[in-house]
Amino acid sequence: MRRYSAFAIARESARYHTGWERAWRSPEPKKEYEVVIVGAGGHGLATAFYLGKNYGITNVAIIEKGWLGGGNTGRNTTIIRSNYLQDPSAALYEKARSLYETMSQDLNFNVMFSPRGVIMLAQTEHEIRGYQRTAHANALQGVETEWIGPQKVKELCPIIELKGPRFPVLGGLWQPRGGTARHDAVAWGYARACSDMGMDIIQKCEVTGVKQSDGQVTGIESTKGSFGCKKLGIVVAGHSSDLANMAGFRLPMESVALQALVSEPIKPIMDVVIMANTVHGYLSQSDKGEMVIGGGTDAFNNYTQRGSFHHIEETVRALSETFPMISRLKMLRQWGGIVDVTGDRSPIIGKTPLGGCFINCGWGTGGFKAIPGSGWAFAETLAKGEPGELAAPFGMERFIEGRFIDESVAAGVAH
Ligand SMILES: Cc1cc2nc3c(=O)[nH]c(=O)nc-3n(C[C@H](O)[C@H](O)[C@H](O)COP(=O)(O)OP(=O)(O)OC[C@H]3O[C@@H](n4cnc5c(N)ncnc54)[C@H](O)[C@@H]3O)c2cc1C
């Protein structure tokens, strides 16, 4: 595959852009693969990429029922941060954040990583104590965060109303190297690199069954026929329970819709990302100028991949207390995705009761930020047959052993 470069752009502009290649192939599926990954979202594609890059395993198919990146990966609000409380989470999310720093160079694809800084606002006394505790934990974990007072918050984000009718801004947890990236580009960059390594990305192909013999996975059935494989990686976010059902086991997980919306584009007014977890909303400004706004999940289990009016009202009403200028914006678009939420709000990465079948799920409302770290850790698990240091704490047996990685404050409401 030809590299993208300033020289390539100049060359193509001189010949009317007729020389660009397709970014990835659309091959017919083979009958047998070493590894089949179900789900071409960011996590599935990153897993395939690191299988090839770190372990030289390229006889890989990534099977996607829709189009690649069309699930939560292409629907999220792109917040990247690693300010989690527990050591295993901080290690995994910080690995991911650090891989984002060089992702454009590593993939030769501009993923528009923008480390503009993320603030998680404290609007109650309880939140002050909670975030100061997280700042102390992060210092020990080597994650760069800082507790900042209200005046610094105002300096970083002049449009904020510090007094607030119900909840004044009392300070915040500031992660200066957190930020955003372009979600589609992350999926496209990984897809292009995987295809370049000879992997097959099979789109519009739904997996309908998992084949097994003597407790060992042997392949999958799909709408494009059945393929054999030695190892199977399930990476389907909100549909994880369906796939687990096909493979014959149950997951401690719920699927719910999570929604977001964007305003009309306006001039640059905000160059940080802010999460206000007490009023329950967050916002940032996209490169196009739209205010990107999100809130909490639906309060009931569902597979509805779309938005709803009551959600716009709840989220915008909540945020307009702290950011009054929002009340004067027109909202342009709204959408939803189906997220996979575990009881301790941490992911599941590891083996399953079916031999050769591995799962990576439970990223819930906050897995975009984790894509490269998750792919790195899950590729290791698939290649070695056992989770490595990063993934080991996240096995699903923790729910039987009561060894929870409780991130309900860091992950349950914020993204
Ligand atoms: C509105 C919203 C806002 C969010 N905001 C943030 C944020 O700001 N920051 C953050 O870190 N995270 C955020 N998230 C969460 C984040 O988007 C997800 O955790 C992450 O994208 C999950 O990636 P994935 O690759 O696991 O799943 P997906 O991108 O959903 O990929 C899974 C793929 O599996 C496919 N699939 C399912 N079933 C089958 C089948 N039977 N056969 C074949 N393919 C199948 C699906 O079509 C899908 O493409 C948000 C999510 C939503 C919905």
The ligand as a Tripos MOL2 file, in Angstrom:
@<TRIPOS>MOLECULE
LIG
   53    58     1     0     0
SMALL
NO_CHARGES

@<TRIPOS>ATOM
      1 C1        -23.3600    8.1530   22.0720 C.3       1 LIG1
      2 C2        -22.0900    7.5250   22.5480 C.ar      1 LIG1
      3 C3        -21.0870    8.3280   23.0780 C.ar      1 LIG1
      4 C4        -19.9030    7.7600   23.5230 C.ar      1 LIG1
      5 N1        -18.8950    8.5810   23.9230 N.ar      1 LIG1
      6 C5        -17.6940    8.0700   24.2610 C.ar      1 LIG1
      7 C6        -16.6090    8.9480   24.5650 C.ar      1 LIG1
      8 O1        -16.7280   10.1680   24.5020 O.2       1 LIG1
      9 N2        -15.4170    8.3830   24.9030 N.ar      1 LIG1
     10 C7        -15.2540    7.0340   24.9790 C.ar      1 LIG1
     11 O2        -14.1550    6.5980   25.3380 O.2       1 LIG1
     12 N3        -16.2480    6.1760   24.6450 N.ar      1 LIG1
     13 C8        -17.4680    6.6590   24.2780 C.ar      1 LIG1
     14 N4        -18.4930    5.8150   23.9380 N.ar      1 LIG1
     15 C9        -18.2920    4.3700   24.0200 C.3       1 LIG1
     16 C10       -17.5480    3.8320   22.8150 C.3       1 LIG1
     17 O3        -18.1440    4.2930   21.6300 O.3       1 LIG1
     18 C11       -17.5340    2.3090   22.8150 C.3       1 LIG1
     19 O4        -17.1180    1.8020   24.0700 O.3       1 LIG1
     20 C12       -16.5730    1.7700   21.7620 C.3       1 LIG1
     21 O5        -16.7380    2.4310   20.5320 O.3       1 LIG1
     22 C13       -16.8130    0.2980   21.5700 C.3       1 LIG1
     23 O6        -16.0770   -0.1280   20.4580 O.3       1 LIG1
     24 P1        -16.2280   -1.5930   19.9380 P.3       1 LIG1
     25 O7        -15.2740   -1.7600   18.8160 O.co2     1 LIG1
     26 O8        -16.1510   -2.5310   21.0900 O.co2     1 LIG1
     27 O9        -17.7480   -1.6640   19.4760 O.3       1 LIG1
     28 P2        -18.4890   -1.2070   18.1120 P.3       1 LIG1
     29 O10       -17.8300   -0.0230   17.5000 O.co2     1 LIG1
     30 O11       -19.9150   -1.1060   18.4590 O.co2     1 LIG1
     31 O12       -18.1840   -2.4370   17.1780 O.3       1 LIG1
     32 C14       -18.8110   -3.6840   17.3270 C.3       1 LIG1
     33 C15       -19.1970   -4.1540   15.9380 C.3       1 LIG1
     34 O13       -19.6900   -5.4790   16.0300 O.3       1 LIG1
     35 C16       -20.6370   -5.6280   15.0000 C.3       1 LIG1
     36 N5        -21.4710   -6.7930   15.2700 N.ar      1 LIG1
     37 C17       -22.3850   -6.9610   16.2340 C.ar      1 LIG1
     38 N6        -22.9740   -8.1750   16.1520 N.ar      1 LIG1
     39 C18       -22.3970   -8.8040   15.0940 C.ar      1 LIG1
     40 C19       -22.5780  -10.0590   14.4680 C.ar      1 LIG1
     41 N7        -23.4840  -10.9580   14.9220 N.pl3     1 LIG1
     42 N8        -21.8370  -10.3680   13.3810 N.ar      1 LIG1
     43 C20       -20.9090   -9.4890   12.8930 C.ar      1 LIG1
     44 N9        -20.7130   -8.2670   13.4320 N.ar      1 LIG1
     45 C21       -21.4430   -7.9330   14.5160 C.ar      1 LIG1
     46 C22       -21.4020   -4.3020   15.0210 C.3       1 LIG1
     47 O14       -22.0670   -4.0600   13.8040 O.3       1 LIG1
     48 C23       -20.2980   -3.3020   15.3180 C.3       1 LIG1
     49 O15       -19.7970   -2.6630   14.1600 O.3       1 LIG1
     50 C24       -19.7050    6.3410   23.4770 C.ar      1 LIG1
     51 C25       -20.7140    5.5300   22.9460 C.ar      1 LIG1
     52 C26       -21.8920    6.1110   22.4660 C.ar      1 LIG1
     53 C27       -22.9490    5.2220   21.8840 C.3       1 LIG1
@<TRIPOS>BOND
     1     1     2 1
     2     2     3 ar
     3     2    52 ar
     4     3     4 ar
     5     4     5 ar
     6     4    50 ar
     7     5     6 ar
     8     6     7 ar
     9     6    13 1
    10     7     8 2
    11     7     9 ar
    12     9    10 ar
    13    10    11 2
    14    10    12 ar
    15    12    13 ar
    16    13    14 ar
    17    14    15 1
    18    14    50 ar
    19    15    16 1
    20    16    17 1
    21    16    18 1
    22    18    19 1
    23    18    20 1
    24    20    21 1
    25    20    22 1
    26    22    23 1
    27    23    24 1
    28    24    25 2
    29    24    26 1
    30    24    27 1
    31    27    28 1
    32    28    29 2
    33    28    30 1
    34    28    31 1
    35    31    32 1
    36    32    33 1
    37    33    34 1
    38    33    48 1
    39    34    35 1
    40    35    36 1
    41    35    46 1
    42    36    37 ar
    43    36    45 ar
    44    37    38 ar
    45    38    39 ar
    46    39    40 ar
    47    39    45 ar
    48    40    41 1
    49    40    42 ar
    50    42    43 ar
    51    43    44 ar
    52    44    45 ar
    53    46    47 1
    54    46    48 1
    55    48    49 1
    56    50    51 ar
    57    51    52 ar
    58    52    53 1
@<TRIPOS>SUBSTRUCTURE
     1 LIG1         1 GROUP 0 **** ****
